[in-house]
Amino acid sequence: MKTRLQGKTSLRVLEIVMFIVFIIYFYPFFLVLINASKAPFMVTSEPLKLPSDWSLLFKNIASIWTNPNIRYPSSFLTSIIITTASLFTLNILSSQAAWVLVRTKTKFSGLIFLTFVAAMVIPFQIVMLPLVSWFRTIHNVFGLKLLRTYGGVIFAYLGFGMSLSIFLFHGFIKGIPLALEEAATIDGCGKIRTFYLIITPLLRPIHATVAILNGIWIWNDYLLPLILLGKGAGIQTFPLAVVNFAGAFVKQWDLIMAAILMAIVPIVIFFLALQRFIVKGMVAGSIK
């Protein structure tokens, strides 16, 4: 009886702690929501006060949509294109690479996998300037333009996202019985058919996990697009476009908050659509 009471007390304490943690994490999003529904002077004078007129949120959103500086429709479409293309290519290439590394038992394959794992700890800030220099060199030598292009940004995201993706796929594929592939081989399936008909359907949880982790990073990333695309009138992602509301002397905080809210909504919807896979995929990819 005493043990049962102690268990219930511990559970209640844990629930209270989790509720407090939830409030702490949710509070910044709550501030964004209420300040996106205020007039500019109210954001700076009373940032914690609830808005008196929630309809200002829709007016701010309409103002952002038609604002020529931020170019929301084009910047939103650019973010969609870059994120979708990067995620699709990352998932396809990293799953194939991880499968080959798992099923090929050589010292060379082990060295390649350790190289991918080691690459995860290299900070982006160390390689960002050499990256720009190499892109310029490639353009000068081969005529292939990578700066200020969709292809250059997507190619960079493939390089920086491949290590973690292969690591997760590698751990997940190790838990798939080899007998399934051997049975497919006996039935006449080649390597390609075995991967796409037998292995790929089993990778749905880890595909969703990799897509969520990389999708949140790519959608919200500011530094890499800033370096490769710049802040000019050309291609710009949504995080780059939001900065246009912050001038040297005047900052339109109401529009900044509304723009941030508009940037949050798509990735939250994406996460909710795939969240049932993420725990299963991450656990399996980490311990198998």
MARRO-642382 format. One line per 4 residues: number of its first residue (from 1); their letters; for each residue y, x, z of N, C-alpha, C, O, CB. Coordinates in steps of 0.1 Angstrom, whole numbers, plus 2048, in hexadecimal, padded with zeros to 3 digits. Glycine has a CB too. Layout:
N
NUM) A) Y/X/Z/Y/X/Z/Y/X/Z/Y/X/Z/Y/X/Z; ...
***
This chain:
288
1) MKTR) 7F4/808/800/800/800/800/80D/809/800/816/806/7F9/800/7F7/80C; 80C/813/808/818/81C/809/81A/823/7FC/825/825/7F8/816/826/814; 80F/828/7F6/810/82E/7E9/816/825/7DE/81D/82A/7D6/802/834/7E5; 812/818/7DF/817/80F/7D5/826/80D/7D7/82D/80C/7CD/80F/802/7D6
5) LQGK) 82A/80C/7E3/839/80A/7E6/840/816/7E1/84B/815/7DC/83B/807/7F5; 83B/822/7E3/842/82E/7DF/842/82F/7D0/84C/833/7CA/83A/83B/7E4; 838/82A/7C9/838/829/7BB/843/820/7B5/84A/823/7AC/82B/826/7B5; 844/814/7BC/84E/80B/7B7/85C/810/7BA/865/80E/7B2/84C/7FD/7BF
9) TSLR) 85E/817/7C5/86B/81D/7C9/86F/827/7BF/87A/828/7BA/86B/822/7D7; 865/830/7BB/868/83A/7B1/86B/834/7A4/874/83A/79D/85C/844/7B0; 864/829/7A0/867/823/793/875/81D/793/87C/81E/789/85D/818/791; 879/817/79E/887/811/79F/891/81C/79E/89B/81B/797/888/809/7AC
13) VLEI) 88F/827/7A5/898/832/7A5/899/838/796/8A4/83B/792/894/83E/7AE; 88E/839/790/88E/83E/782/895/834/779/89C/839/770/87F/840/77D; 894/827/77B/89B/81D/773/8AA/81E/774/8B1/81E/76B/896/80F/776; 8AE/820/781/8BC/822/784/8C2/82E/77D/8CD/82E/777/8BF/822/793
17) VMFI) 8BA/839/77E/8BF/846/778/8C0/844/769/8C9/849/763/8B5/851/77B; 8B6/83E/763/8B6/83C/754/8C2/832/750/8C8/835/746/8A9/836/74F; 8C5/828/758/8D0/820/755/8DD/827/756/8E6/826/74E/8D1/814/75F; 8DF/830/760/8EB/839/761/8EC/842/755/8F7/844/74F/8EB/841/76E
21) VFII) 8E1/848/751/8E1/851/745/8E5/849/739/8EC/84E/730/8D3/857/743; 8E0/83C/737/8E3/834/72C/8F2/831/72B/8F8/832/721/8DB/827/72D; 8F8/82E/737/906/82B/738/90E/838/734/918/837/72C/90A/827/746; 90A/843/738/911/850/735/911/852/726/91B/856/720/90B/85C/73D
25) YFYP) 905/850/720/904/853/712/90B/848/709/910/84B/6FE/8F5/854/70E; 90A/83C/70E/910/831/706/91F/830/707/926/82B/6FE/90A/824/70A; 925/836/712/933/835/714/93C/83A/709/945/833/706/937/83C/721; 939/845/703/941/84A/6F8/941/840/6EC/94C/83E/6E6/93C/857/6F3
29) FFLV) 936/83A/6E9/935/830/6DE/93D/824/6E2/943/81D/6D9/926/82C/6DB; 93D/820/6EE/945/815/6F3/954/817/6F1/95B/80F/6ED/942/811/702; 958/824/6F4/966/827/6F3/96A/827/6E4/975/822/6E1/969/835/6F8; 961/82B/6DB/964/82B/6CD/966/81C/6C8/96F/819/6C1/959/831/6C5
33) LINA) 95D/813/6CD/95E/805/6C9/96B/7FF/6CE/971/7F8/6C6/952/7FE/6CF; 96E/800/6DA/97A/7F9/6DF/987/7FF/6DA/991/7F8/6D7/97B/7FA/6EF; 987/80C/6D7/994/812/6D2/995/810/6C3/9A0/811/6BD/994/821/6D5; 98A/80D/6BC/98B/80A/6AE/990/7FC/6AC/994/7F8/6A1/97D/80A/6A8
37) SKAP) 992/7F4/6B7/997/7E6/6B6/9A5/7E5/6BC/9A8/7DB/6C1/98D/7DD/6BD; 9AC/7F0/6BC/9BA/7F0/6C2/9C4/7F5/6B8/9C1/7FA/6AE/9BA/7F9/6CF; 9D1/7F2/6BC/9DC/7F8/6B4/9DD/807/6B8/9D8/80B/6C2/9E9/7F0/6B7; 9E4/80F/6AF/9E4/81D/6B1/9EA/821/6BF/9E5/82A/6C5/9ED/823/6A6
41) FMVT) 9F5/81B/6C3/9FB/81E/6D0/9F3/81B/6DC/9F4/821/6E6/A09/818/6D1; 9EA/811/6DA/9E1/80D/6E5/9D6/817/6E7/9D1/819/6F3/9DB/7FF/6E3; 9D2/81E/6DD/9C7/827/6DE/9CB/833/6E7/9C3/837/6EF/9C3/82C/6D0; 9D7/838/6E5/9DC/843/6ED/9E1/83F/6FB/9E0/847/705/9E7/84A/6E6
45) SEPL) 9E7/833/6FC/9ED/82F/709/9E3/829/713/9E4/82C/71F/9F8/825/707; 9D9/822/70D/9CF/81B/716/9C1/81C/70F/9BC/812/70A/9D3/80C/718; 9BC/828/70F/9AF/82A/708/9A3/823/70E/999/820/707/9AC/838/706; 9A4/820/71B/998/81A/722/999/80B/723/990/805/728/997/820/730
49) KLPS) 9A4/805/71F/9A6/7F7/720/9A0/7F0/715/9A0/7F5/709/9B5/7F4/721; 99A/7E4/718/994/7DC/70D/99F/7D7/704/9AA/7D4/708/98C/7D0/713; 99C/7D6/6F7/9A6/7D1/6ED/9A9/7C2/6EF/9A0/7BA/6F3/9A1/7D3/6DF; 9B5/7BF/6ED/9BA/7B1/6EE/9B6/7A9/6E2/9B5/79C/6E3/9C9/7B0/6F1
53) DWSL) 9B5/7AF/6D7/9B2/7A8/6CA/9A7/7B0/6C3/9AA/7BA/6BC/9BF/7A7/6C1; 99B/7AB/6C4/98F/7B1/6BD/990/7B1/6AE/989/7B8/6A7/982/7AB/6C2; 998/7A8/6A9/999/7A7/69A/9A0/7B3/694/99F/7B5/688/9A1/79A/696; 9A6/7BB/69C/9AC/7C8/697/9A2/7D1/692/9A4/7D9/689/9B5/7CF/6A2
57) LFKN) 995/7D0/697/98A/7D8/692/988/7D6/683/987/7DF/67C/97D/7D5/69A; 988/7C9/67F/985/7C6/671/991/7CA/668/990/7CE/65D/982/7B7/66F; 99D/7C9/66E/9A9/7CD/667/9A9/7DD/664/9AC/7E1/65A/9B6/7C9/66E; 9A5/7E4/66F/9A4/7F3/66E/999/7F6/663/99B/800/65C/9A1/7F9/67B
61) IASI) 98E/7EF/664/983/7F2/65A/988/7F0/64C/985/7F7/643/977/7EA/65D; 98F/7E4/64A/994/7E1/63D/99F/7EC/638/99F/7EF/62C/99B/7D3/63D; 9A7/7F1/642/9B0/7FB/63F/9AA/808/63A/9AE/80F/631/9BA/7FE/64B; 99F/80B/641/997/817/63D/991/816/62F/991/81F/627/98C/81A/648
65) WTNP) 98B/80A/62D/984/808/620/98E/809/614/98A/80E/60A/97E/7FA/620; 99A/805/616/9A4/806/60B/9AD/812/60C/9B6/813/603/9AC/7F9/60B; 9AB/81B/616/9B4/826/617/9B1/830/60C/9A6/835/60B/9B2/82D/625; 9BC/835/605/9B9/83E/5FA/9B6/84C/5FF/9B0/854/5F7/9C5/83F/5F0
69) NIRY) 9BA/850/60B/9B8/85D/610/9A9/860/614/9A4/86A/611/9C1/860/61C; 9A3/856/61A/995/858/61F/98B/855/614/980/85A/614/993/84F/62B; 98F/84C/60B/986/848/600/978/844/605/96E/84A/602/985/853/5F5; 978/83A/60E/96C/837/615/960/834/60C/955/839/60E/96E/82B/61E
73) PSSF) 962/82B/602/956/828/5F9/950/834/5F3/943/836/5F3/95A/81E/5EE; 958/83D/5ED/952/849/5E7/94D/853/5F1/942/859/5EE/95D/850/5DE; 953/855/5FC/94E/85E/606/941/859/60C/938/861/610/959/861/611; 941/84C/60E/935/846/614/929/847/60A/91E/84A/60E/937/837/617
77) LTSI) 92C/845/5FD/921/847/5F3/91D/855/5F2/911/858/5F0/927/842/5E5; 926/85E/5F3/923/86D/5F3/919/870/5FF/90F/877/5FD/92F/875/5F4; 91C/86B/60B/914/86E/616/906/867/614/8FC/86D/618/91A/868/623; 905/85C/60E/8F9/855/60B/8F0/85D/602/8E4/860/604/8FB/847/606
81) IITT) 8F7/862/5F7/8F0/86A/5ED/8EA/877/5F3/8DF/87A/5F1/8F9/86D/5E1; 8F3/87E/5FA/8EF/88B/5FF/8E4/889/60A/8DA/891/60A/8FB/892/605; 8E5/880/613/8DC/87E/61D/8CE/879/617/8C4/87E/61B/8E1/873/627; 8CE/870/60E/8C2/86A/609/8BB/875/601/8AF/877/602/8C5/85E/600
85) ASLF) 8C2/87C/5F8/8BC/886/5F0/8B6/892/5F8/8AB/897/5F6/8C6/88C/5E5; 8BD/896/603/8B9/8A0/60B/8AC/89C/613/8A3/8A4/614/8C4/8A4/615; 8AC/890/619/8A1/88C/620/895/88A/618/88A/88E/61C/8A4/87E/627; 896/884/60C/88B/882/603/885/890/5FF/878/892/600/88F/87B/5F6
89) TLNI) 88D/899/5FB/888/8A6/5F7/882/8AE/603/878/8B5/602/893/8AF/5F1; 889/8AE/60E/884/8B4/61A/876/8AF/61E/86D/8B7/621/88E/8B3/626; 874/8A2/61F/867/89D/623/85C/8A0/619/851/8A4/61D/868/88E/624; 85F/8A0/60C/855/8A3/602/851/8B2/603/845/8B5/604/85A/89F/5F4
93) LSSQ) 85B/8BB/602/858/8C9/602/852/8CE/60F/848/8D6/60F/864/8D1/5FE; 858/8CA/61A/853/8CF/627/845/8CA/62A/83D/8D1/630/85D/8CB/632; 842/8BE/627/834/8B9/629/82A/8C0/621/81F/8C4/626/833/8AA/626; 82D/8C3/614/824/8CB/60C/823/8D9/611/817/8DE/612/82A/8CB/5FD
97) AAWV) 82E/8DF/615/82D/8ED/61A/825/8EE/627/81D/8F7/629/83B/8F3/61C; 827/8E4/630/820/8E4/63C/811/8E2/63A/809/8E8/641/825/8D9/646; 80D/8D9/631/7FF/8D7/62E/7F8/8E3/629/7ED/8E7/62D/7FE/8CB/624; 7FF/8EA/620/7F9/8F7/61B/7F8/901/626/7EE/908/626/802/8FC/60F
101) LVRT) 802/902/62E/802/90C/639/7F7/909/643/7F1/912/649/80F/90D/640; 7F4/8FC/646/7EA/8F9/64F/7DC/8FB/64A/7D3/900/651/7EB/8EA/653; 7DA/8F8/63D/7CD/8F9/637/7C9/906/632/7BE/909/62E/7CB/8EE/62C; 7D3/90F/631/7D1/91D/62C/7D1/926/638/7DB/929/63D/7DC/921/621
105) KTKF) 7C5/92B/63B/7C3/933/647/7C3/942/644/7B9/948/642/7B6/92F/64E; 7CF/947/642/7D1/955/63F/7DC/95B/648/7E4/953/64E/7D4/958/630; 7DC/968/64A/7E7/96E/651/7F4/96C/64B/7FF/96B/651/7E4/97D/653; 7F4/96C/63D/801/96A/636/806/95C/638/812/95A/63A/7FE/96C/627
109) SGLI) 7FE/952/639/802/944/63C/808/943/64A/812/93C/64C/7F7/93A/639; 801/94A/653/806/94A/661/814/950/662/81C/94C/66A/7FC/951/66A; 816/95B/65A/822/962/65B/82D/95A/655/839/959/65A/821/96F/653; 82A/952/64A/834/949/644/838/93E/64E/844/93B/64F/82F/943/637
113) FLTF) 82E/939/655/832/92E/65F/83A/934/66A/844/92D/66E/825/928/664; 837/93F/66F/83F/945/67A/84D/948/675/857/948/67C/839/952/67F; 84F/94C/668/85C/94E/662/864/941/662/870/941/666/85B/954/654; 85E/936/65F/865/929/65F/869/925/66D/874/921/670/85C/91E/659
117) VAAM) 860/928/677/863/925/685/86E/92E/68A/877/929/691/856/927/68E; 86E/93A/686/879/943/68B/886/93F/685/891/941/68B/876/952/687; 886/93A/679/893/936/672/89A/92B/67A/8A6/929/678/890/932/664; 892/923/682/898/918/689/8A3/91C/693/8AB/915/697/88E/910/690
121) VIPF) 8A1/929/698/8AA/92E/6A3/8B7/935/69D/8BF/939/6A5/8A3/937/6AC; 8B8/936/690/8C3/93D/68A/8CF/933/68A/8CE/929/683/8C0/942/67C; 8DA/936/690/8E6/92D/690/8EC/92C/682/8ED/936/67B/8F0/931/69A; 8F0/920/67E/8F7/91E/671/903/927/670/906/92B/665/8FA/910/66F
125) QIVM) 90B/929/67B/917/930/67A/915/93E/676/91F/944/670/91E/92F/687; 90A/944/678/907/952/674/906/953/665/90A/95D/65F/8FA/957/67B; 900/949/65E/8FD/94A/650/907/942/647/905/943/63B/8EF/946/64D; 911/93B/64D/919/932/644/922/93A/63B/923/936/62F/922/92A/64D
129) LPLV) 927/946/63F/930/94D/636/927/955/62B/92B/954/620/938/958/63E; 91C/95B/62F/913/961/625/90E/956/61B/90C/959/60F/907/968/62B; 90C/94A/620/908/93F/617/912/93C/60C/90E/93B/600/905/932/61F; 91F/93B/610/929/938/606/92A/944/5FC/92C/942/5F0/937/936/60D
133) SWFR) 929/950/602/929/95C/5F9/91E/95C/5EF/920/95F/5E3/929/969/601; 912/959/5F3/906/958/5EA/908/94D/5E0/904/94F/5D4/8FA/956/5F2; 90D/942/5E4/90F/937/5DA/919/93B/5CF/918/938/5C3/915/92A/5E1; 924/942/5D3/92D/947/5C9/927/952/5C0/929/952/5B4/93A/94E/5D0
137) TIHN) 91F/95A/5C6/918/965/5BE/90E/95E/5B4/90E/962/5A8/910/96E/5C7; 907/954/5B8/8FE/94D/5AF/906/947/5A3/901/947/598/8F6/942/5B6; 911/941/5A7/91A/93B/59C/91F/945/592/91F/943/586/925/933/5A2; 923/951/597/928/95B/58F/91D/962/586/920/965/57B/92F/966/597
141) VFGL) 911/963/58C/906/96A/584/8FF/961/57B/8FC/964/570/8FD/971/58E; 8FB/955/580/8F2/94C/579/8FA/940/573/8F4/939/56B/8E7/947/582; 906/93E/577/90E/933/572/90A/926/579/90E/91B/574/90C/931/564; 902/926/584/8FE/91A/58B/908/917/596/909/91F/59F/8F0/91C/590
145) KLLR) 90F/90C/595/919/909/59F/913/902/5AA/90D/8F7/5A9/925/900/598; 915/907/5B6/90F/901/5C2/91A/8FD/5CC/918/8F4/5D4/906/90B/5C9; 926/903/5CB/931/8FF/5D4/938/8F3/5CE/939/8F1/5C2/93B/90A/5D6; 93B/8E9/5D7/942/8DD/5D4/93A/8D4/5CA/93F/8CE/5C1/950/8E0/5CD
149) TYGG) 92C/8D4/5CC/923/8CC/5C4/919/8C6/5CD/916/8CA/5D8/91C/8D5/5B9; 913/8BB/5C9/909/8B4/5D0/8FD/8BD/5D2/8F7/8BE/5DC/905/8A7/5C9; 8F9/8C4/5C7/8ED/8CC/5C7/8EE/8D7/5D1/8E4/8DB/5D7/8EB/8D2/5B9; 8FA/8DE/5D2/8FC/8E9/5DB/8FA/8E4/5EA/8F3/8EB/5F2/909/8EF/5DA
153) VIFA) 900/8D9/5ED/8FF/8D4/5FB/8F0/8D0/5FE/8EB/8D3/609/908/8C8/5FE; 8EA/8C9/5F5/8DC/8C5/5F7/8D3/8D1/5F8/8CA/8D2/601/8D7/8BC/5EC; 8D5/8DB/5F0/8CD/8E8/5F0/8CF/8EF/5FE/8C5/8F4/603/8D1/8F1/5E5; 8DB/8EF/603/8DE/8F5/610/8D6/8ED/61B/8D1/8F3/624/8ED/8F6/613
157) YLGF) 8D7/8E0/61B/8D0/8D8/625/8C1/8DA/624/8BA/8DA/62E/8D3/8C9/623; 8BB/8DC/618/8AD/8DF/617/8AA/8EC/61E/8A0/8ED/625/8A9/8E0/608; 8B2/8F6/61C/8B0/903/623/8B0/902/632/8A8/908/639/8B9/90D/61E; 8BA/8FC/637/8BC/8FB/646/8B3/8F1/64C/8B0/8F2/658/8CB/8F8/649
161) GMSL) 8AE/8E7/645/8A6/8DD/64B/897/8DF/649/88F/8D8/650/8A9/8D0/646; 893/8E8/641/885/8EA/63E/87D/8F0/64A/871/8EC/64B/884/8F4/632; 883/8F8/652/87B/8FE/65D/876/8F4/667/86A/8F4/66A/884/909/664; 87F/8EC/66C/87B/8E2/676/872/8D8/670/868/8D3/676/887/8DB/67C
165) SIFL) 874/8D4/663/86C/8CA/65D/85D/8CF/65B/854/8C8/65E/871/8C6/64F; 85C/8DC/657/84F/8E2/655/848/8E3/663/83C/8E1/664/850/8F0/64E; 84F/8E7/66D/84A/8E8/67A/844/8DB/67F/839/8DB/684/855/8ED/684; 84B/8D0/67D/846/8C3/681/83A/8BE/679/830/8B9/67F/851/8B8/681
169) FHGF) 83B/8C0/66C/830/8BC/663/824/8C4/666/818/8BF/666/834/8BD/655; 826/8D1/669/81B/8DA/66B/813/8D6/678/806/8D5/677/820/8E9/66D; 81A/8D3/682/813/8CE/68F/80C/8C1/68D/801/8BF/692/81D/8CD/69A; 811/8B8/685/80B/8AB/682/7FF/8AD/67A/7F4/8A6/67C/815/8A1/67C
173) IKGI) 7FF/8B4/66F/7F4/8B6/666/7E8/8BD/66C/7DD/8BA/669/7F8/8BE/659; 7EB/8C5/676/7E0/8CC/67D/7D7/8C2/684/7CB/8C5/687/7E5/8D6/688; 7DC/8B6/688/7D4/8AC/68E/7CC/8A3/684/7C5/89A/689/7DD/8A3/697; 7CE/8A5/678/7C7/89D/66E/7B9/8A4/66B/7B9/8AF/667/7CF/89B/660
177) PLAL) 7AE/89D/66D/7A1/8A3/66B/79F/8A8/65C/7A3/8A2/653/796/899/66E; 79A/8B4/65C/797/8BB/64F/78C/8B3/647/78C/8B4/63B/794/8C9/650; 784/8AC/64E/779/8A5/648/77E/89A/63E/777/897/634/770/89E/652; 78A/895/640/78F/88B/637/792/892/629/78F/88C/61F/79C/885/63C
181) EEAA) 797/89D/629/79A/8A5/61D/78D/8A9/616/78C/8A9/60A/7A3/8B1/61F; 784/8AD/61E/777/8B2/619/770/8A6/612/769/8A7/607/76E/8B8/623; 771/89A/618/76A/88E/612/771/88A/605/76B/886/5FB/76B/882/61C; 77F/88C/605/786/889/5F8/782/893/5ED/781/88F/5E2/795/88A/5FB
185) TIDG) 780/8A0/5F1/77C/8AA/5E7/76E/8A7/5E2/76C/8A8/5D6/77C/8B8/5EE; 765/8A2/5EA/758/89F/5E6/758/893/5DC/750/892/5D2/74F/89B/5F2; 762/88A/5DE/763/87E/5D5/76B/881/5C8/76D/879/5C0/76B/873/5DC; 76F/88E/5C7/775/892/5BA/784/894/5BA/78A/896/5B0/771/889/5B0
189) CGKI) 78A/892/5C6/799/894/5C7/79D/8A2/5C6/797/8AB/5CD/79E/88D/5D3; 7A7/8A6/5BE/7AD/8B3/5BF/7B7/8B4/5CA/7B8/8AB/5D2/7B3/8B6/5B2; 7BD/8C0/5CB/7C6/8C3/5D6/7D2/8B9/5D6/7D6/8B4/5E0/7CC/8D1/5D5; 7D8/8B6/5CA/7E4/8AE/5C9/7E0/89F/5CD/7E7/899/5D5/7EA/8AE/5BB
193) RTFY) 7D5/89A/5C8/7D1/88D/5CB/7CD/88B/5DA/7D0/881/5E0/7C5/888/5C2; 7C7/896/5DF/7C3/895/5ED/7CF/894/5F6/7D0/88D/600/7BB/8A2/5F1; 7DA/89C/5F3/7E6/89C/5FB/7ED/88E/5FA/7F1/889/605/7EF/8A7/5F7; 7EF/889/5EE/7F7/87D/5ED/7EF/870/5F0/7F5/866/5F4/7FC/87C/5DF
197) LIIT) 7E1/870/5EE/7DA/864/5F0/7D4/864/5FE/7D2/859/604/7CE/863/5E6; 7D1/86F/604/7CA/870/611/7D4/874/61C/7D5/86E/627/7BE/879/611; 7DB/87F/61A/7E3/885/625/7F1/87D/626/7F5/87A/632/7E6/893/622; 7F7/87B/61B/805/875/61C/805/867/623/80E/865/62B/80A/872/60E
201) PLLR) 7FC/85E/621/7FC/852/629/7FB/854/638/801/84C/640/7F1/848/625; 7F5/85F/63C/7F3/861/64B/800/868/651/801/869/65D/7E7/86B/64D; 809/86C/648/815/873/64D/821/86A/64F/82C/86F/651/818/87E/643; 81F/85D/64E/82A/854/64F/832/855/65C/83E/856/65C/826/846/64E
205) PIHA) 82B/857/668/833/858/674/83C/865/674/847/864/678/82A/859/680; 836/870/670/83E/87D/670/848/87D/665/852/883/667/834/889/66F; 846/876/65A/850/875/650/85C/86D/655/867/871/653/84A/86D/643; 85A/863/65D/865/85B/663/86C/864/66D/878/863/66E/860/84E/669
209) TVAI) 865/86B/675/86B/874/67F/874/87F/678/87F/881/67D/860/87B/688; 86F/885/66E/876/890/667/883/889/661/88D/88F/661/86E/897/65D; 881/87E/65B/88C/877/654/897/873/65E/8A3/875/65B/887/86A/64D; 893/86F/66A/89D/86B/674/8A5/877/679/8B1/877/67A/897/864/680
213) LNGI) 89D/882/67D/8A4/88E/682/8AD/894/678/8B8/898/67B/899/898/687; 8A8/896/66C/8B1/89C/662/8BC/893/65D/8C7/897/65A/8A8/8A0/656; 8B9/886/65D/8C3/87C/658/8CF/87B/661/8DA/87B/65C/8BD/86E/657; 8CD/87B/66E/8D8/87B/678/8E0/888/676/8EC/887/676/8D3/87A/686
217) WIWN) 8D9/893/675/8E0/8A0/673/8E8/8A0/666/8F4/8A4/666/8D7/8AC/674; 8E2/89D/65B/8E9/89E/64E/8F4/894/64D/8FF/897/648/8DF/89C/643; 8F2/887/652/8FC/87D/651/909/881/659/914/87E/654/8F7/86F/656; 907/886/665/912/889/66E/918/897/66C/922/89B/672/90E/887/67C
221) DYLL) 912/8A0/663/916/8AE/662/924/8AF/65C/928/8A8/653/90C/8B5/65A; 92B/8B8/662/939/8BA/65E/93B/8C8/658/942/8CA/64E/943/8B7/669; 936/8D2/65F/939/8E0/65C/933/8E4/64E/93B/8EA/646/933/8E9/667; 927/8E1/64B/921/8E5/63F/928/8DF/633/92B/8E6/629/912/8E2/63E
225) PLIL) 92A/8D2/632/932/8CC/627/940/8D1/626/946/8D3/61B/933/8BD/628; 946/8D4/632/954/8DA/632/954/8E7/62B/95D/8EA/623/959/8DB/640; 94A/8F0/62D/949/8FD/627/946/8FC/618/94C/903/610/93F/906/62E; 93C/8F4/614/938/8F3/607/940/8EA/5FE/940/8EC/5F2/929/8EF/606
229) LGKG) 946/8E0/603/94D/8D6/5FB/95C/8D7/5FD/964/8D4/5F4/949/8C8/5FF; 961/8DC/609/96F/8DD/60B/975/8D0/60F/96E/8C5/60F/976/8E3/5FF; 982/8D0/611/989/8C3/615/992/8BE/60A/99C/8B7/60C/991/8C5/622; 990/8C2/5FD/998/8BE/5F2/995/8B0/5EE/98F/8A8/5F5/997/8C8/5E7
233) AGIQ) 99A/8AD/5E2/998/8A0/5DC/98B/89E/5D5/989/894/5CE/9A4/89D/5D2; 982/8A8/5D5/975/8A7/5CE/96B/89F/5D7/96E/895/5DD/970/8B4/5CB; 95F/8A4/5D6/954/89D/5DE/956/89F/5ED/959/8AB/5F1/946/8A3/5DA; 955/895/5F4/956/896/603/94D/88C/60A/94C/880/605/965/894/607
237) TFPL) 946/890/614/93E/887/61C/947/87F/626/953/882/627/933/88F/624; 941/875/62C/949/86D/635/94F/874/641/95A/872/644/940/861/63A; 948/87D/648/94E/885/653/95A/88D/64E/964/88E/656/944/88F/659; 95A/892/642/966/899/63C/971/88F/63A/97D/893/63C/962/8A0/630
241) AVVN) 96E/883/635/978/879/632/97F/874/63F/98B/871/63F/972/86E/62B; 978/873/64A/97E/86E/656/989/878/65B/993/873/661/973/86D/661; 988/884/659/992/88E/65D/99F/88C/657/9A9/890/65D/98D/89C/65A; 9A0/885/64C/9AC/883/645/9B6/87A/64D/9C2/879/64B/9AA/87C/638
245) FAGA) 9B0/873/657/9B9/86A/660/9C0/872/66B/9C9/86E/671/9B0/85F/666; 9BB/87F/66C/9C1/887/676/9CA/891/670/9C6/89C/66B/9B7/88F/67F; 9D7/88F/66F/9E1/898/669/9E6/8A2/673/9E1/8A3/67E/9ED/890/664; 9EF/8AB/66F/9F4/8B5/677/9FD/8B0/682/9FD/8B5/68D/9FC/8BF/66F
249) FVKQ) A04/8A5/680/A0E/89F/689/A0A/891/68E/A0E/88D/699/A1C/89F/684; A03/88A/685/A00/87C/688/9F1/87A/687/9EB/87E/67D/A08/872/67F; 9EB/874/691/9DD/871/691/9DB/862/692/9DF/85C/69C/9D5/878/69C; 9D5/85B/689/9D2/84D/689/9C6/84A/691/9BB/848/68B/9D2/847/67A
253) WDLI) 9C7/84A/69E/9BB/849/6A6/9B3/83C/6A4/9A7/83B/6A5/9BE/84A/6B5; 9BA/831/6A2/9B3/824/6A0/9AB/825/693/99F/820/693/9BE/819/69E; 9B0/82B/688/9A8/82C/67C/99D/836/67E/992/835/678/9B1/830/670; 9A0/841/685/995/84B/688/98A/845/68F/97E/847/68B/99B/857/690
257) MAAI) 98D/83D/699/982/837/6A1/97A/82D/698/96E/82C/699/988/82F/6AD; 981/825/690/97B/81B/687/972/823/67D/967/81E/67A/985/813/680; 977/82E/678/96F/836/66E/963/83B/674/958/83C/66E/978/841/668; 964/840/681/958/846/688/94E/83A/68A/942/83D/689/95D/84C/696
261) LMAI) 953/82F/68E/94A/823/690/942/820/683/936/81D/683/951/817/695; 949/820/677/943/81D/66B/939/828/667/930/825/660/94E/81C/660; 93C/834/66B/932/83F/668/926/83E/671/91B/842/66D/939/84D/66A; 927/839/67D/91C/838/686/912/82D/682/906/82F/683/921/835/694
265) VPIV) 917/822/67D/90F/816/67B/903/819/671/8F8/815/674/918/80B/675; 905/81F/665/8FA/821/65C/8EF/829/662/8E3/826/660/8FF/828/650; 8F2/834/669/8E8/83D/66F/8E1/836/67A/8D5/839/67D/8EE/84A/673; 8E8/82D/682/8E1/826/68D/8D7/81C/687/8CC/81A/68C/8EB/81E/695
269) IFFL) 8DB/815/67C/8D2/80C/675/8C6/813/670/8BA/80F/671/8D9/805/669; 8C8/81F/66A/8BD/828/665/8B3/82B/670/8A7/82B/66F/8C2/834/65E; 8B9/82F/67C/8B1/833/687/8A9/827/68C/89D/829/68F/8BA/839/692; 8AF/81C/68E/8A8/810/693/89D/80C/689/893/806/68E/8B2/804/695
273) ALQR) 89F/80E/67C/894/80A/673/888/813/674/87D/80E/671/89A/80B/665; 88A/81F/678/87E/828/679/87B/82D/687/872/835/689/882/835/671; 882/828/691/880/82D/69F/872/82B/6A4/86E/832/6AD/88A/826/6A8; 86A/821/69F/85D/81F/6A4/853/82A/6A1/849/82C/6A7/857/812/69F
277) FIVK) 857/832/697/84F/83E/693/853/84B/69A/84B/854/69B/850/840/684; 85F/84C/69F/864/859/6A3/85D/85F/6AF/85A/86B/6AF/873/857/6A6; 85A/857/6B9/853/85C/6C5/845/861/6C1/841/86C/6C5/852/852/6D0; 83E/859/6BA/830/85C/6B5/830/868/6AD/828/871/6AE/82A/850/6AE
281) GMVA) 83A/869/6A4/83A/875/69B/83E/882/6A2/838/88C/69F/844/873/690; 848/881/6AB/84C/88D/6B2/842/892/6BB/83F/89E/6BC/859/88A/6B9; 83B/889/6C3/830/88E/6CC/825/894/6C4/820/89E/6C8/82C/882/6D4; 820/88D/6BA/815/892/6B2/819/89F/6AB/810/8A8/6AB/811/888/6A8
285) GSIK) 825/8A0/6A6/829/8AC/69F/82B/8B8/6A8/82C/8C3/6A4/835/8AA/697; 82D/8B5/6B5/830/8C0/6BF/823/8C6/6C6/823/8D2/6C9/83A/8BB/6C9; 819/8BD/6C8/80E/8C2/6D0/801/8C3/6C9/7F8/8C9/6CE/80C/8B8/6DC; 800/8BD/6BD/7F3/8BE/6B6/7F0/8CC/6B1/7E6/8CE/6AB/7F2/8B3/6AB
***
